Structure formats: structure tokens, C-alpha cells
Amino acid sequence: MTLYGAKDVERVLRLSRSTIRSLVAQGFVTPSRGPRNSLRFSFQDLIVLRTAQVLVRANVPSRRIMRSLRELRRTLPESMPLSGLAIGAVGDQVVVREGGGRWQADNGQYVLEFGSDPANGGLRVIETPEAPAEDGQAWFERGAELEERDTGAAIAAYEKSVAADPRLLDASINLGRLLHDRGELAKAERVYRAAVAACGDDAVLLFNLGVLLEDMGQADAALAAYEGALRSDADLADGHYNLALLFEKLKRPKDALRHMARYRILVRR
């Protein structure tokens, strides 16, 4: 059985590491563990992760999501059929259909199409929003597609995504990162601050804010952001590493040693 690492899931499903971590923490999937305690996802896990994300976006209660996903997992094959799969989420129901045809929900929810390429055995996942072009998720998907070839267009798409739905955390994280990379630090900070106000204290968001604030020379504010990130995710290894280096700069060696020791434990898992 083919297994996928966390980076594979990020690439194939276009999910951020924070989204994957959140869906695992909520019990939507229970991946196995590989070398150094790394996560290993099955083909069924990939489908369940994407479907769970759609149901969460549709504001379906967690109890109903869990029931739907349990039913879904029982119907899934262990590997990708050459005919492909189409999975649709309507309310608390999940519909699975094999073949190339697309099942379209009449209430505007997403249709998920999972297809395989017989030439190389690869897995590709296409999420097709049945929504107008100005929909926040549609703009987010467009931004993700544009990042590698046109950073300016990707930024514009993410800005439209956030404007349409400020609660789209991944859009804000990607937008802030691109602005940071381009040296637009003050603008990136505004994006991150607005995302914290709209989405709450997400670990990755606060970590990115901490990195940005360090680059802006705001050591105390960066310290607060890193500590907030670790309150949200105590096992965020990079957070401990950056805090250790920052405490060293601030002449607080005991705190630096404590966080560096925690970082080393986490990366050895």
C-alpha cells in the first residue's frame, strides 16, 4: 500500500501544514507513523482529509462530519481506480461515484474529483468550486496555482480571497509570506494582524508573524508572537528553535537552553 508523507499531502491536496495538523488533531484521520515519528497517510486518508476540509468549510457540525467520514471510509478502495472517483459533500452527506462523470450539488457545495494518470501511476486531486469567480476559496485556489510563475498575480488573488472571506486562514498566511519575501514588511504585518483578529491564534500564523517582526527589528513583539504560537502548538519545533536564538540575542541563556533542548527532542521524534 502506498503511503504519503505530510509534504506529499501538502503538495497533492494543496493543504497547509496547519490545516493538516488541525484535521489530524480533530480525529478525522489517524495516520500511521514512520521514521522519526513522521506522519504517513494512506490513499483513503488523502480522500478523507480533503472531504473533511470541505465539510468543515460548509460549517457542518463535527459529530455529523465524523459520522459521514466513517461511512465514506468504508466505501473507499485501497488504491485509486483507473476510472477515477468523484466525491461530493451536501450537508452532512457524502456521495461517492466512480467514473469520469462529475456529480454536481444543487446547493453550491464543492465537487471533489480524484483521478489517476495511468501513464505514471500518479495521484492528482482536483477541487472544483461550484461558486462564482469572486468566491474567497476560488481566489485562494487561483493564488496557489499562480505562486510559482507570477508572484504579483498570486498576491492579487490572495488579496481578493481575504477580502471575500477574512476567515480563510491559509490565504492570509500565503499572502503574508509572499509580501514578506518581497520586502513589503509593514503590509505583511497588517495582513497577519488582521488574520489573528479574524481567525484566532493559529500556531503557523503567529510563527510567521514572529519571523516577520524579528526582521523588522521588533524583538519583544516577535517574542510574544513565538510564545503565542507555542501556546497554540507546544510541539512546533521551529517555534522553539527561533525562540532559543531570540532568547540568546536577548541575553537570556537559561530560556535559550530550555527551548533549544525542546527543539532537539522534537526533531529526534
DRENLUM-208238 format. One line per field, with one value per residue (C-alpha): residue in three letters; z, x, y. Coordinates in steps of 0.001 Angstrom, whole numbers, plus 500000, padded with zeros to 6 digits. Each point is the difference from the previous one (the first is absolute). Layout:
BEGIN
r <- (ALA, ...)
zz <- (Z, ...)
xx <- (X, ...)
yy <- (Y, ...)
//
This chain:
BEGIN
r <- (MET, THR, LEU, TYR, GLY, ALA, LYS, ASP, VAL, GLU, ARG, VAL, LEU, ARG, LEU, SER, ARG, SER, THR, ILE, ARG, SER, LEU, VAL, ALA, GLN, GLY, PHE, VAL, THR, PRO, SER, ARG, GLY, PRO, ARG, ASN, SER, LEU, ARG, PHE, SER, PHE, GLN, ASP, LEU, ILE, VAL, LEU, ARG, THR, ALA, GLN, VAL, LEU, VAL, ARG, ALA, ASN, VAL, PRO, SER, ARG, ARG, ILE, MET, ARG, SER, LEU, ARG, GLU, LEU, ARG, ARG, THR, LEU, PRO, GLU, SER, MET, PRO, LEU, SER, GLY, LEU, ALA, ILE, GLY, ALA, VAL, GLY, ASP, GLN, VAL, VAL, VAL, ARG, GLU, GLY, GLY, GLY, ARG, TRP, GLN, ALA, ASP, ASN, GLY, GLN, TYR, VAL, LEU, GLU, PHE, GLY, SER, ASP, PRO, ALA, ASN, GLY, GLY, LEU, ARG, VAL, ILE, GLU, THR, PRO, GLU, ALA, PRO, ALA, GLU, ASP, GLY, GLN, ALA, TRP, PHE, GLU, ARG, GLY, ALA, GLU, LEU, GLU, GLU, ARG, ASP, THR, GLY, ALA, ALA, ILE, ALA, ALA, TYR, GLU, LYS, SER, VAL, ALA, ALA, ASP, PRO, ARG, LEU, LEU, ASP, ALA, SER, ILE, ASN, LEU, GLY, ARG, LEU, LEU, HIS, ASP, ARG, GLY, GLU, LEU, ALA, LYS, ALA, GLU, ARG, VAL, TYR, ARG, ALA, ALA, VAL, ALA, ALA, CYS, GLY, ASP, ASP, ALA, VAL, LEU, LEU, PHE, ASN, LEU, GLY, VAL, LEU, LEU, GLU, ASP, MET, GLY, GLN, ALA, ASP, ALA, ALA, LEU, ALA, ALA, TYR, GLU, GLY, ALA, LEU, ARG, SER, ASP, ALA, ASP, LEU, ALA, ASP, GLY, HIS, TYR, ASN, LEU, ALA, LEU, LEU, PHE, GLU, LYS, LEU, LYS, ARG, PRO, LYS, ASP, ALA, LEU, ARG, HIS, MET, ALA, ARG, TYR, ARG, ILE, LEU, VAL, ARG, ARG)
zz <- (500000, 499020, 502889, 499767, 502270, 501274, 497201, 497414, 501478, 499896, 496349, 498711, 501905, 500257, 503726, 502348, 502747, 502585, 498328, 499853, 503635, 501026, 498130, 501530, 503468, 499597, 499259, 496382, 499069, 502033, 497947, 500792, 501091, 498035, 500711, 502709, 500814, 496690, 498806, 497246, 498212, 497929, 496796, 502028, 502413, 497115, 498871, 503552, 500682, 496956, 500661, 503654, 498964, 497738, 502716, 502536, 497580, 499592, 503790, 500448, 503722, 500964, 501141, 496600, 498222, 501942, 499197, 496292, 499820, 501707, 497361, 497250, 501134, 499879, 496311, 498823, 498097, 501264, 496866, 497225, 497396, 496430, 499481, 502647, 502860, 500455, 503552, 500859, 503354, 500494, 503520, 502164, 497140, 497889, 496597, 498227, 496315, 497793, 496426, 498176, 500458, 502503, 502566, 500561, 503255, 499585, 503033, 498825, 502007, 498584, 497773, 500564, 497120, 500654, 496863, 499200, 497077, 498595, 498360, 503274, 502683, 501620, 502059, 499198, 501876, 498522, 502087, 497801, 501767, 498728, 501021, 498313, 499152, 502887, 502565, 502559, 499605, 496217, 500277, 502470, 497588, 497215, 502147, 500828, 496298, 499147, 502706, 498072, 496787, 500931, 503574, 499367, 498597, 502894, 502506, 498234, 500076, 503705, 500746, 498278, 501891, 503371, 499046, 499090, 503163, 502736, 501751, 497258, 502122, 497345, 497619, 502623, 500862, 496338, 499327, 502987, 499033, 496434, 501154, 502521, 497277, 497833, 502823, 500581, 503741, 501308, 497626, 500971, 503681, 499333, 498231, 502879, 502673, 498177, 499678, 503752, 500650, 497549, 500558, 503477, 501240, 497394, 500644, 496444, 499642, 503226, 499145, 496638, 501754, 502406, 497146, 498350, 503201, 500539, 496507, 500874, 503070, 502469, 502326, 502837, 497641, 498242, 503368, 500811, 496594, 500361, 503514, 498691, 497274, 502581, 502131, 496960, 499136, 502675, 497572, 497329, 499663, 497952, 502621, 502723, 497747, 499160, 503626, 501091, 497579, 500984, 503726, 499318, 498323, 502966, 502425, 501607, 499802, 502256, 497863, 496852, 501264, 501035, 496569, 498126, 502067, 499172, 496314, 499958, 501635, 497432, 496933, 501245, 500193)
xx <- (500000, 501387, 500490, 500378, 501996, 498741, 501846, 498307, 496600, 500832, 501040, 497281, 497039, 501258, 499343, 502206, 501903, 497814, 496815, 501323, 501055, 496592, 498068, 502190, 499605, 496213, 500142, 498811, 502916, 502406, 503205, 502678, 503513, 503206, 503675, 500537, 496296, 499091, 496399, 499105, 496645, 498183, 498059, 496784, 501448, 500600, 496393, 498670, 502217, 498737, 496383, 500312, 501327, 497003, 497516, 501724, 499786, 496297, 499620, 498744, 500098, 502994, 497819, 498311, 503334, 501403, 496965, 500174, 503713, 499651, 497441, 502225, 503066, 498057, 499207, 503486, 502365, 503565, 501449, 498890, 497749, 500917, 496426, 500528, 497780, 497667, 499107, 497406, 499024, 496425, 499070, 501100, 499899, 502938, 499322, 502630, 499814, 502475, 500644, 500862, 496633, 499673, 497226, 498873, 498347, 496936, 500804, 503345, 502252, 503251, 500454, 503247, 501484, 502775, 501660, 503095, 502377, 500565, 503223, 501863, 497696, 499881, 497194, 498461, 497248, 497836, 497620, 497471, 498008, 496483, 500211, 500382, 503457, 499893, 499641, 502829, 500926, 500093, 502407, 502130, 500280, 500933, 502701, 501480, 500182, 501686, 502676, 502762, 499643, 498614, 500450, 498261, 496903, 500014, 500087, 497083, 498014, 500688, 498996, 496665, 499621, 500519, 497726, 497235, 500457, 502377, 499647, 501939, 503110, 502149, 499431, 501206, 503020, 501007, 499390, 502072, 502826, 500172, 499914, 502745, 502131, 499550, 501129, 496559, 500337, 497486, 497344, 500755, 499603, 496591, 498930, 501151, 498445, 496691, 500126, 500574, 496974, 497840, 501282, 501486, 503396, 501112, 503505, 501322, 498509, 501599, 503315, 500090, 499128, 502889, 502472, 498731, 500258, 503564, 500887, 498397, 502223, 497129, 501506, 497474, 497026, 501606, 500496, 496306, 499001, 502222, 498702, 496439, 500810, 501270, 496902, 498012, 502383, 502545, 501694, 500764, 503703, 500875, 498336, 502283, 503043, 499274, 499207, 503297, 501938, 497998, 500497, 503719, 499983, 498068, 502654, 497645, 502131, 497840, 496935, 502071, 501301, 496510, 498505, 502987, 499768, 496299, 500747, 502549, 497560, 497305, 502203, 501225, 496476)
yy <- (500000, 503406, 502424, 503766, 502328, 503347, 501828, 497771, 500856, 503717, 499749, 497677, 501426, 503578, 500008, 501974, 498218, 501771, 498734, 496425, 500164, 501343, 497293, 497291, 501515, 499964, 496290, 500107, 497715, 497887, 499770, 497450, 500927, 499602, 500732, 502643, 499826, 501671, 499820, 497519, 500331, 497371, 500628, 499875, 502565, 502424, 499765, 500306, 503037, 501859, 499066, 501007, 503395, 500581, 499001, 502239, 502930, 499247, 500413, 496440, 499024, 497841, 497094, 499818, 500319, 497059, 497860, 500868, 499305, 496633, 499039, 501362, 498054, 496719, 500551, 501006, 497686, 499564, 501569, 502313, 498337, 500893, 501186, 502663, 501065, 502936, 500967, 502618, 501469, 501216, 500932, 497080, 497502, 498831, 498469, 497870, 499217, 498158, 501010, 503186, 501673, 502797, 500072, 503595, 501066, 502156, 502154, 501331, 497698, 498660, 497011, 498139, 498058, 497496, 498663, 497993, 500241, 496479, 501176, 500510, 498679, 503433, 501356, 503311, 501719, 502718, 502046, 501784, 502690, 500446, 503634, 503391, 501282, 502495, 497197, 500093, 496326, 500320, 502939, 498041, 497061, 502405, 501579, 496589, 499152, 503332, 500060, 498232, 501986, 503448, 501217, 503310, 498308, 497524, 502877, 501667, 496767, 499445, 503592, 499388, 496726, 501689, 502897, 497524, 497928, 501237, 496625, 498188, 499537, 498320, 502919, 502486, 497852, 499674, 503690, 501098, 497648, 501314, 503622, 499234, 498396, 503120, 502278, 501542, 499483, 502508, 498719, 496409, 500907, 501534, 496807, 497792, 502228, 500043, 496211, 499604, 502208, 498018, 496447, 499895, 498863, 497464, 498656, 500368, 503473, 501214, 498342, 501791, 503252, 499428, 499491, 503174, 502049, 498795, 501180, 503346, 500300, 499614, 497389, 500311, 499764, 497022, 498306, 500430, 498591, 496903, 499351, 500306, 497484, 497520, 500472, 498893, 497144, 499083, 497574, 502583, 499250, 503074, 502170, 498627, 500406, 503636, 500794, 498469, 502214, 503067, 499391, 499667, 503422, 501408, 498659, 497483, 496829, 497804, 500577, 499473, 496653, 498871, 500609, 498591, 496827, 499701, 500581, 497179, 497604, 500821, 499573, 496630, 498568)
//
